[in-house]
């Protein structure tokens, strides 16, 4: 029995060592991990000749694994596209509540001829993004974005299209500055299921051009997205409860031009979406609201990109809207992330909705 125990104590560490990557880096202090890596706890044990041996005795040992780095342009386009998607979905929700909510301005009187099916809407945003991951080169970006659209209603079917333009001023730490121009188009539709439930869908195409980055003079990025949501709302006196759950698929192709060796990079991304908002409407029509957006990202990258799985981010928003006239609604909003591990997001917005 004692011989078997000794064999097990010798064999198990050797088996564990054989299963480890030849490129693994172990350390007792995660702060000493090389640049581009981060320390994750491998277990209790000891390090010998660069190899981790688990044991019931010893010290905490950390594995210096590659940080799931996403490039600055990718993060910026993600913010631009997420903003467009969220604004479009919020507009659809507001429009449906406006049409069907019993305590909303211009609510339905029961006669479909009373509805005003045509509307124009828009929102301008300023987003500030800062990278705070000490293991990779950082950046600070300002994104100036406008999203506007037109929509129409036929019975229980509601559809429209939004256009997006964004200018990004990017300051790369330990690198040169660059700018990015993004344009996009997003057709959308919604279908009323009942008085408190409806389905919606979006399809988007975005083109981004980044210039002035170090080592490469030009990067063209093409993003294709599709999104499906189930939405619900309920009017309870002065309160309106809103929610949606959905999924978004994105395919990206990015071509980096002007480098000594050209590089093409494509990746696919799937995002799970849960959004909830509470509105409170005063007698004068002023509406205050707060909401939370949860996104779960799974991104499979190829080429020069990396694999990113299980990235969960929550954003909070706070805002107000006021009906200037019976047909014109104006508002303002602030949004920030709560838990992104590597990037800080802060967005300020001004918006309007005009019923024609």
N, C-alpha and C positions, 0 to 999 in steps of 0.2 A: 504494500500500500504506500509506504514512504517513497519507494522508487518511482511509482506512478506519479506521485505528487511532484517530485523533483523533475521528472520528464515534462509534466504539464507546465511547470514554471519556466522551463527552458524553451519548450516548443512553442507556446502561445506567443511570447514576444517575438520569436523568430518568424512565425507565420504573419504576425501583424506587420513586421518590418518588410517582409517580402511583398505585402499587399500595398505598400506605400509608394507614391510616385517618386521617381528619382529626383524630381524638381522641388519636392516639399522642403520648406524652410521652417524649422521649429525654434522657438525661443521661450525663455522664462518670463520675458517682459514684452508685452505686445507693442509697447512704444518703440521698440528697436526693430520692428518689421521693416523691410525695405520699402522704398517708395513704390506706390502702385499696388501695395498689398495691405491687408488688415488682419489683425490677430484675432482668431477665434479659438475658443478653448478646445483643445484636443483631448484632454483628460489629465489624470494624475499619474505621474511617473517620473521618468528621467530621460535625458538626452545623451546619447553616446554616438560620437562620430557623425553627428548631424541627423541621427535617427531617433525617433521617439519610441520609448519602451514603456507601455502601460504597466503599472504596478499598484499594489495596495499601499505602497509607501512612496514618498517622493514629493514633488512640487507640482503645482499647476503648470501645464505645458501648453503653449499656444502655437497653432498652425498659421503661418503667414500665407493666407490665400489671396488670390487676385481680387482686387476690388471690382465689383461690377460697374465699370465706368461707362457712362453714356456721354457722348460728345456734347459740347455746348450747343451746337446747332440743333441736335436732336432734342435736347431738353427745351429749347426755345420753340421749336415747331410743335412739340407736344403741348406746351402752354397755349400757343396760338390756337391750335386745333381743339384743345379741350375747352378753351374759352368760347370759341364759335359754337361748338356742340352744346355747351351748357346754356348759352344765351338763346340759341334757337329753341331748345327744349323748354326753357323758361317762358319764352314768348308763346310757344304753342300752348303751354299750360295756362298762361294768363289769358290767351285768346279764348280757349275753351271755357274757362271759368267766367270770363266776360260774357260769353254767349249763353251759358247754361247755368251759371251760379245765380241763385235767387236773390242774393244781396249785393251783386256786383253792379257797377254803373252800366247802363245799357243792357241789362239782363233781358232774357227772353220773356215776351208777354204771351207766348203761346202761338203767335202767328209768325211763320217763317218770313213773311214779307217785312216784318219789323227789323230783321237782322240787317246789318250793314256788312256785306260779305267781303269788301275790299278794304285793305289796310296797308299802311306803310310803317315800318318801324326801324329803329337804329339804336346803336349803342357805341360809345367811344370809350376806350379803356387805356389806362397806363399801368403796365405791370413792371415791377422791379424784382429781378431774380438775382440771388447771390449764392455762390457755391461755398459751402463750408466744410467740405470733406478735405481734411488735412493731408490725405494720402495721394491726392491727385492735383494737377494744376487747377487753380480756381478761376472763376470768372464773375463778373458783375454785368448785368444786362438790363437795359430799359426797352420795353416793347410798347410801341404806340400803335394801337389797333382800332379799326372801325369795322363793325359788322352791321349790315343793313339788309332789309328784305321787303318783299311784297308777298301778300298771300290772299287767298280767295276761298270761299266756302260754298259748297253745293250740298245741301241737305246735311247728312251726317259725315260727309267727307270734307276735310279741310287740307289744303295744300298750298305750297308756295316755294320760294327759293331765296336764299341769302347769299350775299357777296361779302368777301372778307379781304381787307388789305391791312398788312402789318409791316411796320418798319422797326427793325431791331438794331439798337446800338450796343455792341458787345465789347466789353473791356476784358481781354484775356490776361490774367495775371501771369507774369514771366513769359509773355508772348506779345504779339502785336494785336492791335484792335482790328475789328472787322464790323461790317454792317450786313444785314440780311433784309431782303425784300420778299414778302410773301403775299400771294394772291390766292384766293380760293372761291369755289362755288359750292353751295350746299342746297340741293333740292330736298324738300321734306314734305311729309303728309301725316295726317292723323285721321283716325276713324273712331267715331263715337260708338261705344258698345252699349252703354246705358247712361243714366243721368249722373253717374259718378265715376265711370270707368271708360278709358279709351286707349287705343293702341296708336303708336307713332313710329315712324321710321325716317332715317336720314341717310343720304349718300353724299360723299364729299370728295372733291379733288383739290389738292393744294400744290402749288409750285413755289419753291423757295430758291432764291439765289443768294449765296453768301460770297462776299468778296473781301479781299484784304487780309485774309488769315495767313499766318506765317507758313511759308513753305508751299502754299497753294494759293493761287490767285483767284480761283473760282470754284464754287461747289454748287451744283444744281441738284435739288431734291424734289422728288415727285412722291406725293402721298395719296393713297387711295383708301377710303374708309367707307364702311357700312355700319349702321347702328339700328337696333330695334329695341323698343321700350314698351312696357305696359305701365300706364299712368292711372292715378286715382286722385280724387279730390272730394272734399266734403265741406260744405258751408254750415257752420254752427254759430248762428247769431253774428257777432262781429268778427269771429274767427273763421279762417279758411285753412284747412289742412290739405297739404299737397304732397304727393310722393310719386316716385317712379323707380322702376328696376329694369335693367336692360343689359345688353352686351354690345360691345363695339369691336369690330375687326379692322385692322389697319395693315396695309402693305406699303413699304417704303423702298424706293430706289434712289440712292444718292451717288452721284458721279463727281469725284474730285478731279478737277482738271488743272493742268499747269504744273503738276509735280514732276520730278524726274521720271517717275514711273506712275502712269495713271492708275487709279483705283476705283473699282465699282463696289458698292456695298448695298446689299438688300437685307431687309429683315421683315418678319411678320410679328404682329402684336395683337393680343386679345385682352380686352379690358372688361371686367365686370363692374356694373354701375348700380349704386343705390343712392337715391337723392330724396331728401325730405325737407319740407319748408312749412313754417307756420306764419300766417299773415294775421294782422289785427287792423281792422278798419274803423276809423273814427267817424263821427257823424258828418264832419265836413269833407269826407272823402279821402283824407290822408290815410295811407296804409303803411304800417311798419311791418317788417318781416325779418326773420332770421332762418337760416337753413344750413344744412350740412350735406356735403357730397363725399361719398366714399368710392374710391376706384381701386380695383385690384388688377395689377398689370402682370401679364406673362409675355415676355418678349424673347423670341428665338432669333438670334442674329447670325449672320454669316460674314464671310470676308474678314474685314478688319474690325468688326464689332464683337461684342461679348454677349454671353448669355445672361439674361436677367430674369429671374423667376420670383414670384411671390412678393412683389413690391406693393405694399398697401399704403395708400395715402388718403388722408381726410382733410377736406377744406371746409372752412366756415365762411359764411357770408352774412352781412348785416346791411339793411338798406331801407329805403322809403320810396313811396310813389305818391304822386298827388295829381288829381284830375284838374288841369287848368281850365278845360272846357268839357263838355259832354263827350267830345270826340278826341281830345288830346290829353294824354297821360305822360308826365315827366317823372324822372326818378334818379336816384343815386345809390351807389352800392360800394361796399368795401369787402374784399375777400382775402383770406390768408390761409396758408396750410398750417396744420397742427403737428404733423409728425413726419414730414419727409426727412429722410436720414441725411441727405447730402445737399439739398437745395432749399433755400427760403423763397417763398412766393408771397408777394403782396400786390394786390390789384385794386385800383380805384376806377369807378365807372360812372358815366352819365348816360341816361337812356331816355328815349321817347317812343310813344306808340300813337299813331294817328289813324283813326277810323275815317274812311273816305265816304 
